[in-house]
Amino acid sequence: MTRASERATAYWVDGPGRGTLREEELPDPGRDDVLVRTLFTGISRGTESVVLRGGVPASERERMRAPFQSGDFPWPVKYGYLNVGVVEQGPAGLVGRTVFALFPHQSAFVVPARAVTIVPDDVPARRAVLAGAVETAVNVLWDAAPLLGDRVSIVGAGMIGCCVARLARGIPGLDVLLVDVDPSRAGVAQRLGVAFCGPGDAPPGRDLVVDTSASEAGLQHALQTVATDGEVIEASWFGDRPVRLDLGGDFHARRLTIRASQVGAVAQRRRGTRTPSDRLALAIGLLRDPAFDALLTDDSSWRDLPTVMAALADGSSQGLCHTIDWRDA
């Protein structure tokens, strides 16, 4: 085993908006384990920004633990779950394969072989970091269950909203509209093949609205534009921030529904027939679609992770998926 494989560099959140790179000793892989050398990790902007500001509610700290998280909320904590690497040691069928794992930002790691999912040869490694976001979008659409011919709006053109929009576009007959306050997202929507508008231009009477904006205004807009008897799927996570909505006016008269979607459990409609592993494998296969490259807006060296995360915490980072390159770690 090489020296680089015996030790690894990992990013830890140490306090509000700040973190450091630490060197860690790797355990020896067991018979059923794999040693993975990381190629790229991806920053899950919504959830990781909540973690960076210490916004995970005390009541949710166990439920919101990442599968291979170290430390406890609020900090110090090693957090993340979008990791693509190459198997260096492990079962013969996995050695040399590119795999995805729900592992934090770290240059190499040891996990059970069952915890990695093979990335198809025709899915680029950098694009594969989007597997977690696409998996979430799959779950959202399983929850939402749009019908042929539905007029569907997605409020919030972030990573999750864009993934939902691209997948929904592939369902025949759907009229898909991406809504965001940032007009620069129009270019991303165009690359995804979906219509775009700002909230002020969004049409009412939508059969289904998915909110991924993580904002009060976004959720309120969703309620205003969904049709009578319609359903709003709330796919954002607000962490410990309170949310105030105007549920007066015509909310009850129009018999509106707000339903949560969360990737921690397979959507109820598929829970009896699909496992989380099935869902993740489906998501990775869907990443054969090169249109998802529109979401890969930024890339930095692993050495810059503390600076990149600080920019995410203070709001100065405005991209979609920021990938971290570990190939020279």
RODO-2510 file (C-alpha; in nm, 4 decimals, decimal comma):
residues 329
     n   res          X          Y          Z
     1     m     0,0000     0,0000     0,0000
     2     t     0,1330     0,3441    -0,0869
     3     r     0,1937     0,6107     0,1695
     4     a    -0,0873     0,8195     0,0142
     5     s    -0,3239     0,5302     0,0739
     6     e    -0,2256     0,4951     0,4420
     7     r    -0,3086     0,8529     0,5303
     8     a    -0,5749     1,0868     0,4001
     9     t    -0,6592     1,4558     0,4054
    10     a    -1,0121     1,5485     0,5140
    11     y    -1,2125     1,8681     0,5526
    12     w    -1,3698     1,9357     0,8927
    13     v    -1,6137     2,2102     0,9896
    14     d    -1,4676     2,3649     1,3059
    15     g    -1,7105     2,6505     1,3726
    16     p    -1,9589     2,8866     1,2103
    17     g    -1,8515     2,9327     0,8489
    18     r    -1,5022     2,7952     0,8947
    19     g    -1,3185     2,4684     0,8582
    20     t    -0,9740     2,3159     0,8239
    21     l    -0,7954     2,0355     0,6425
    22     r    -0,6757     1,7559     0,8687
    23     e    -0,4562     1,4551     0,8063
    24     e    -0,6020     1,1238     0,9227
    25     e    -0,4799     0,7665     0,9503
    26     l    -0,6802     0,5223     0,7401
    27     p    -0,7819     0,1854     0,8834
    28     d    -0,6596    -0,1295     0,7115
    29     p    -0,9290    -0,2578     0,4741
    30     g    -1,1020    -0,5752     0,5897
    31     r    -1,1947    -0,8655     0,3664
    32     d    -1,5279    -0,7068     0,2728
    33     d    -1,4002    -0,3483     0,2513
    34     v    -1,2726    -0,1258    -0,0262
    35     l    -1,0026     0,1386    -0,0213
    36     v    -1,1074     0,4250    -0,2464
    37     r    -0,8881     0,7062    -0,3781
    38     t    -1,1034     1,0135    -0,4283
    39     l    -1,1175     1,1850    -0,7671
    40     f    -1,3853     1,4472    -0,7012
    41     t    -1,6235     1,5508    -0,4284
    42     g    -1,9220     1,7768    -0,4708
    43     i    -2,0595     2,0374    -0,2335
    44     s    -2,4277     1,9945    -0,1593
    45     r    -2,4969     2,3651    -0,1268
    46     g    -2,8271     2,3576     0,0581
    47     t    -2,7489     2,1053     0,3294
    48     e    -2,3808     2,1900     0,3690
    49     s    -2,4563     2,5603     0,4103
    50     v    -2,6912     2,4673     0,6964
    51     v    -2,4161     2,2554     0,8524
    52     l    -2,1609     2,5354     0,8083
    53     r    -2,3736     2,7841     0,9987
    54     g    -2,4548     2,5325     1,2714
    55     g    -2,8188     2,5304     1,1686
    56     v    -2,9049     2,1634     1,2188
    57     p    -3,1808     2,1626     1,4854
    58     a    -3,1003     1,9657     1,7996
    59     s    -3,4067     1,7501     1,7351
    60     e    -3,2731     1,6484     1,3925
    61     r    -2,9057     1,5904     1,4665
    62     e    -2,9259     1,2123     1,4684
    63     r    -3,1631     1,1935     1,1732
    64     m    -2,9464     1,4280     0,9637
    65     r    -2,6183     1,2455     1,0180
    66     a    -2,4480     1,1605     0,6916
    67     p    -2,3723     0,7874     0,6486
    68     f    -1,9970     0,8272     0,7128
    69     q    -1,9987     1,1472     0,9158
    70     s    -1,7392     1,1884     1,1891
    71     g    -1,7993     1,4148     1,4864
    72     d    -2,1292     1,5546     1,6042
    73     f    -2,3353     1,8585     1,5130
    74     p    -2,2848     2,1438     1,5361
    75     w    -1,9038     2,0973     1,5273
    76     p    -1,6361     1,9828     1,4864
    77     v    -1,7823     1,7614     1,2173
    78     k    -1,6623     1,5913     0,8995
    79     y    -1,9639     1,6112     0,6720
    80     g    -2,0489     1,5464     0,3090
    81     y    -2,1909     1,2765     0,0866
    82     l    -2,0955     1,3361    -0,2778
    83     n    -1,7724     1,1448    -0,3369
    84     v    -1,6444     0,9780    -0,6545
    85     g    -1,3224     0,7803    -0,6573
    86     v    -1,1373     0,4738    -0,7833
    87     v    -1,1155     0,1492    -0,5867
    88     e    -0,7513     0,0712    -0,5070
    89     q    -0,8065    -0,2352    -0,2874
    90     g    -1,1035    -0,4643    -0,2404
    91     p    -1,2944    -0,7397    -0,4181
    92     a    -1,1564    -0,8220    -0,7633
    93     g    -1,4731    -0,7037    -0,9353
    94     l    -1,4327    -0,3557    -0,7891
    95     v    -1,0582    -0,2878    -0,8079
    96     g    -0,9913    -0,0212    -1,0683
    97     r    -1,3579     0,0736    -1,1002
    98     t    -1,4878     0,4272    -1,0545
    99     v    -1,7438     0,4350    -0,7740
   100     f    -1,9749     0,6758    -0,5954
   101     a    -2,0007     0,6810    -0,2167
   102     l    -2,1879     0,8874     0,0392
   103     f    -1,8573     0,9912     0,1961
   104     p    -1,7341     1,3353     0,3130
   105     h    -1,4640     1,5508     0,1540
   106     q    -1,1555     1,3312     0,1956
   107     s    -0,8685     1,2217    -0,0288
   108     a    -0,9031     0,8476     0,0383
   109     f    -1,1233     0,6303     0,2569
   110     v    -1,2112     0,2760     0,3611
   111     v    -1,5749     0,1624     0,3644
   112     p    -1,7635    -0,1658     0,3268
   113     a    -1,7802    -0,2717    -0,0380
   114     r    -2,1601    -0,2621    -0,0215
   115     a    -2,1398     0,1146     0,0454
   116     v    -2,0082     0,1998    -0,3016
   117     t    -2,1988     0,2084    -0,6302
   118     i    -2,0207     0,1512    -0,9601
   119     v    -2,0235     0,4487    -1,1956
   120     p    -2,0831     0,3372    -1,5568
   121     d    -1,7903     0,3882    -1,7924
   122     d    -1,9926     0,6377    -1,9974
   123     v    -2,0579     0,8672    -1,6983
   124     p    -1,7644     1,1078    -1,6398
   125     a    -1,6311     1,1004    -1,2842
   126     r    -1,6868     1,4721    -1,2243
   127     r    -2,0487     1,4527    -1,3420
   128     a    -2,1037     1,1528    -1,1160
   129     v    -2,0796     1,3712    -0,8039
   130     l    -2,4322     1,4838    -0,8966
   131     a    -2,5622     1,1367    -0,8091
   132     g    -2,6919     1,2530    -0,4717
   133     a    -2,8787     1,5467    -0,6233
   134     v    -3,0286     1,3340    -0,9005
   135     e    -3,1268     1,0691    -0,6450
   136     t    -3,3099     1,3389    -0,4490
   137     a    -3,4822     1,4528    -0,7685
   138     v    -3,5897     1,0960    -0,8448
   139     n    -3,7444     1,0734    -0,4988
   140     v    -3,9193     1,4089    -0,5456
   141     l    -4,0777     1,2910    -0,8697
   142     w    -4,1809     0,9626    -0,7109
   143     d    -4,3506     1,1674    -0,4391
   144     a    -4,5019     1,4163    -0,6841
   145     a    -4,6173     1,1574    -0,9407
   146     p    -4,6961     1,4042    -1,2226
   147     l    -4,9507     1,2933    -1,4811
   148     l    -4,9246     1,3134    -1,8592
   149     g    -5,0037     1,6636    -1,9747
   150     d    -4,9476     1,8249    -1,6342
   151     r    -4,8240     2,1806    -1,6098
   152     v    -4,5367     2,1583    -1,3618
   153     s    -4,3416     2,4445    -1,2053
   154     i    -4,0193     2,4024    -1,0107
   155     v    -3,9488     2,6996    -0,7853
   156     g    -3,5773     2,7453    -0,7185
   157     a    -3,3135     2,6795    -0,9844
   158     g    -3,0514     2,5352    -0,7527
   159     m    -2,8966     2,1891    -0,7809
   160     i    -3,2089     2,0012    -0,6763
   161     g    -3,4517     2,2198    -0,8694
   162     c    -3,2477     2,1880    -1,1873
   163     c    -3,2244     1,8099    -1,1501
   164     v    -3,6006     1,7833    -1,0958
   165     a    -3,6609     2,0023    -1,4018
   166     r    -3,4340     1,7963    -1,6272
   167     l    -3,5883     1,4654    -1,5199
   168     a    -3,9437     1,6015    -1,5459
   169     r    -3,8665     1,7227    -1,8973
   170     g    -3,8181     1,3605    -1,9994
   171     i    -4,1768     1,2661    -1,9107
   172     p    -4,3881     1,2925    -2,2283
   173     g    -4,6434     1,5706    -2,2377
   174     l    -4,5281     1,7648    -1,9320
   175     d    -4,5094     2,1445    -1,9517
   176     v    -4,2064     2,2132    -1,7302
   177     l    -4,1228     2,5625    -1,6042
   178     l    -3,8239     2,6564    -1,3876
   179     v    -3,8805     2,9674    -1,1725
   180     d    -3,6057     3,1632    -0,9973
   181     v    -3,5371     3,5167    -0,8772
   182     d    -3,1913     3,5075    -1,0401
   183     p    -3,2247     3,5876    -1,4131
   184     s    -2,8821     3,4359    -1,4810
   185     r    -3,0350     3,0927    -1,4212
   186     a    -3,2135     3,1304    -1,7566
   187     g    -2,8985     3,0109    -1,9314
   188     v    -2,8867     2,6964    -1,7197
   189     a    -3,2554     2,6312    -1,7889
   190     q    -3,1888     2,6634    -2,1609
   191     r    -2,9108     2,4044    -2,1423
   192     l    -3,1483     2,1761    -1,9506
   193     g    -3,4131     2,2182    -2,2184
   194     v    -3,6814     2,3719    -1,9957
   195     a    -3,8622     2,7051    -1,9909
   196     f    -3,7607     2,9719    -1,7395
   197     c    -3,9114     3,2840    -1,5857
   198     g    -3,8885     3,5053    -1,2793
   199     p    -4,1578     3,4882    -1,0092
   200     g    -4,3328     3,7983    -1,1432
   201     d    -4,3908     3,6334    -1,4808
   202     a    -4,4900     3,2880    -1,3579
   203     p    -4,8343     3,1741    -1,4749
   204     p    -5,0985     3,0571    -1,2253
   205     g    -5,3024     2,7393    -1,2446
   206     r    -5,0142     2,4926    -1,2421
   207     d    -5,1185     2,1328    -1,1782
   208     l    -4,8130     2,0641    -0,9656
   209     v    -4,5511     2,2907    -0,8090
   210     v    -4,2262     2,1678    -0,6545
   211     d    -4,0509     2,4113    -0,4211
   212     t    -3,6749     2,3721    -0,3898
   213     s    -3,5982     2,7359    -0,3073
   214     a    -3,5465     2,6976     0,0693
   215     s    -3,7162     3,0352     0,1111
   216     e    -4,0439     3,1602     0,2545
   217     a    -4,1036     3,3638    -0,0592
   218     g    -4,0501     3,0607    -0,2808
   219     l    -4,2958     2,8447    -0,0908
   220     q    -4,5513     3,1263    -0,0818
   221     h    -4,5101     3,1698    -0,4570
   222     a    -4,5677     2,7977    -0,5057
   223     l    -4,8976     2,8220    -0,3174
   224     q    -5,0030     3,1223    -0,5222
   225     t    -4,9371     2,9575    -0,8581
   226     v    -5,0617     2,6025    -0,8001
   227     a    -5,4121     2,5277    -0,9304
   228     t    -5,7187     2,4784    -0,7123
   229     d    -5,7024     2,1342    -0,5455
   230     g    -5,3339     2,1312    -0,6414
   231     e    -5,0356     2,0047    -0,4489
   232     v    -4,7088     2,1738    -0,3596
   233     i    -4,4179     1,9378    -0,2977
   234     e    -4,1806     2,0998    -0,0494
   235     a    -3,8345     1,9604    -0,1221
   236     s    -3,6288     2,2277     0,0584
   237     w    -3,4755     2,1950     0,4002
   238     f    -3,4792     2,5042     0,6191
   239     g    -3,2774     2,3638     0,9081
   240     d    -3,3504     2,5614     1,2248
   241     r    -3,4956     2,8638     1,0443
   242     p    -3,8648     2,9319     1,1150
   243     v    -4,0918     2,9668     0,8119
   244     r    -4,3907     3,2013     0,8056
   245     l    -4,6618     3,1560     0,5431
   246     d    -4,9851     3,3357     0,4652
   247     l    -5,2379     3,0541     0,4850
   248     g    -5,5334     3,2894     0,4967
   249     g    -5,7085     3,4243     0,1891
   250     d    -5,7993     3,1488    -0,0534
   251     f    -5,5694     2,8758     0,0810
   252     h    -5,8543     2,6745     0,2344
   253     a    -6,1138     2,7628    -0,0288
   254     r    -5,8817     2,6303    -0,2997
   255     r    -5,8114     2,3162    -0,0940
   256     l    -5,4356     2,3316    -0,1410
   257     t    -5,1941     2,0694    -0,0129
   258     i    -4,8323     2,1056     0,1009
   259     r    -4,6438     1,7764     0,1145
   260     a    -4,2848     1,7221     0,2204
   261     s    -4,0364     1,5178     0,0195
   262     q    -3,7123     1,4040     0,1797
   263     v    -3,4497     1,1711     0,0416
   264     g    -3,3844     1,0030     0,3783
   265     a    -3,6574     0,7501     0,2962
   266     v    -3,7709     0,6106    -0,0375
   267     a    -4,0922     0,7831    -0,1482
   268     q    -4,4008     0,6072    -0,0163
   269     r    -4,5215     0,5130    -0,3644
   270     r    -4,2049     0,3089    -0,4247
   271     r    -4,1064     0,2059    -0,0724
   272     g    -4,2371    -0,1477    -0,1147
   273     t    -4,0570    -0,2121    -0,4429
   274     r    -3,7351    -0,0060    -0,4363
   275     t    -3,4447     0,0146    -0,1929
   276     p    -3,2220     0,3188    -0,1441
   277     s    -2,9541     0,1282    -0,3391
   278     d    -3,1959     0,0787    -0,6290
   279     r    -3,2750     0,4492    -0,6260
   280     l    -2,9080     0,5505    -0,6230
   281     a    -2,8210     0,3122    -0,9063
   282     l    -3,1059     0,4597    -1,1105
   283     a    -2,9782     0,8116    -1,0431
   284     i    -2,6237     0,7276    -1,1506
   285     g    -2,7532     0,5708    -1,4709
   286     l    -2,9542     0,8837    -1,5471
   287     l    -2,6283     1,0801    -1,5362
   288     r    -2,5432     0,9450    -1,8792
   289     d    -2,7327     1,2554    -1,9905
   290     p    -2,4671     1,5211    -2,0720
   291     a    -2,7173     1,8009    -2,0051
   292     f    -2,6381     1,7625    -1,6347
   293     d    -2,2972     1,9183    -1,7027
   294     a    -2,4796     2,2531    -1,6954
   295     l    -2,4907     2,2173    -1,3164
   296     l    -2,1118     2,1831    -1,2810
   297     t    -2,0428     2,5533    -1,2547
   298     d    -1,7294     2,5673    -1,0376
   299     d    -1,4226     2,3570    -0,9641
   300     s    -1,1433     2,4024    -0,7110
   301     s    -0,8458     2,2157    -0,5743
   302     w    -0,8869     2,0337    -0,2445
   303     r    -0,6308     2,2778    -0,1023
   304     d    -0,8863     2,5581    -0,1410
   305     l    -1,1694     2,3832     0,0441
   306     p    -1,1577     2,6068     0,3543
   307     t    -1,1849     2,9182     0,1357
   308     v    -1,4561     2,7663    -0,0846
   309     m    -1,6638     2,6672     0,2173
   310     a    -1,6224     3,0104     0,3762
   311     a    -1,7612     3,1666     0,0571
   312     l    -2,0565     2,9283     0,0706
   313     a    -2,1218     3,0226     0,4318
   314     d    -2,1142     3,3999     0,3733
   315     g    -2,3275     3,3823     0,0589
   316     s    -2,0629     3,5106    -0,1829
   317     s    -2,0584     3,1786    -0,3720
   318     q    -2,3464     3,1796    -0,6208
   319     g    -2,2765     2,8788    -0,8428
   320     l    -2,4644     2,5511    -0,8598
   321     c    -2,2498     2,2425    -0,7996
   322     h    -1,8968     2,3277    -0,6879
   323     t    -1,6718     2,0276    -0,7360
   324     i    -1,3458     1,9666    -0,5520
   325     d    -1,0575     1,8024    -0,7396
   326     w    -0,8585     1,5542    -0,5285
   327     r    -0,6578     1,3895    -0,8067
   328     d    -0,3255     1,5309    -0,6892
   329     a    -0,3883     1,4796    -0,3169
***
